Amino acid sequence: VQLQASGGGLVQAGGSLRLSCVASGTTGTMVAMAWYRQSPGKQRELVARITSGGSANYADSVKGRFTISRDNAKNTVYLQMNNLKPEDTAVYYCNAETWRAYWGKGTQVTVSS
């Protein structure tokens, strides 16, 4: 599975961004897709995850602000991020779960105060 993420950028606090991640290859084996993030000096953390059946879960820090969705026909997962905060600044990584985990290259999200 290959993952290509896009949509990062610079935004002011309170603004919105939408990340996209397109999966290619043996996508039929994917059981879930997720977004993780990592900021300098911190461990990579789960932001949101969605199963192939559409069940989603979120980190407490983003609940009510971020929404994960997927388009199975396009093998694409999205992360709609609203009311962004400076603490959301990080590199965001797309993840796909099969019998192993696959990672895409990160996309930088910077939120200015």
C-alpha positions in Angstrom: 0.0 0.0 0.0 1.3 3.4 -0.9 -0.1 6.6 0.7 0.0 10.1 -0.7 -1.0 12.9 1.7 -1.7 16.5 0.8 -3.5 19.6 2.1 -1.2 20.9 4.8 -0.2 24.5 5.1 -0.1 27.6 7.2 -3.3 28.9 8.8 -4.3 31.3 11.5 -5.8 30.1 14.8 -9.5 29.5 14.3 -9.1 28.6 10.7 -9.6 25.4 8.8 -7.7 22.9 6.7 -8.6 19.7 5.0 -6.0 16.9 4.6 -6.4 14.2 2.0 -4.6 10.9 1.7 -4.9 8.7 -1.4 -4.1 5.0 -1.1 -2.9 2.8 -3.9 -1.7 -0.7 -4.3 -3.3 -3.6 -2.4 -6.0 -1.4 -0.8 -8.5 -4.2 -0.5 -6.6 -5.5 2.5 -7.0 -2.2 4.4 -9.0 -2.6 7.6 -8.7 1.0 8.8 -7.0 4.3 7.9 -5.9 7.0 10.3 -4.1 10.3 10.8 -1.3 10.7 13.2 0.7 13.8 14.1 4.1 14.5 15.5 5.4 17.8 16.8 9.1 18.5 17.7 10.2 16.8 20.8 7.0 14.7 21.1 6.0 11.2 20.2 3.7 10.5 17.3 0.1 10.4 18.4 -3.1 9.2 17.0 -5.4 12.0 15.8 -8.3 10.1 14.3 -9.0 6.6 12.9 -11.7 5.3 10.7 -12.5 1.6 9.9 -13.5 0.2 6.6 -17.0 0.1 8.0 -17.0 3.8 8.9 -16.5 3.7 12.6 -14.4 6.6 13.8 -12.6 7.5 16.9 -10.7 10.7 17.9 -8.1 11.9 20.3 -9.7 13.9 23.1 -7.8 17.0 22.0 -9.5 17.2 18.6 -13.0 15.9 19.4 -15.6 18.3 18.2 -13.1 20.1 15.9 -11.8 17.4 13.5 -13.7 15.0 11.4 -12.3 12.0 9.6 -14.1 10.5 6.6 -13.3 8.2 3.8 -14.4 7.6 0.2 -13.9 3.9 -0.4 -14.4 4.2 -4.1 -11.5 6.7 -4.3 -9.4 4.9 -1.6 -9.1 8.3 0.0 -9.3 9.4 3.6 -9.9 13.0 4.7 -9.3 14.9 7.8 -11.4 18.1 8.1 -9.8 20.3 10.7 -11.8 23.3 12.1 -11.1 25.8 14.8 -7.4 25.1 14.6 -5.2 25.9 17.5 -1.5 26.6 17.7 -1.1 23.3 19.5 -2.3 21.5 16.5 0.9 22.5 14.7 2.7 19.3 13.7 3.6 17.0 10.8 0.5 14.9 10.0 0.9 11.4 8.7 -1.5 9.2 7.0 -1.6 5.5 8.1 -3.2 2.4 6.7 -3.7 -0.8 8.6 -3.5 -4.2 6.9 -1.6 -7.1 8.5 1.0 -4.4 9.0 1.0 -0.6 9.2 1.8 1.6 6.2 2.8 5.2 6.4 2.7 8.1 4.0 5.1 11.0 4.0 4.0 13.7 6.4 2.4 17.0 5.6 3.1 20.0 7.7 0.3 21.9 9.4 1.3 25.2 11.0 -1.2 27.2 13.0 -0.2 30.7 13.9 -1.6 32.5 16.9 
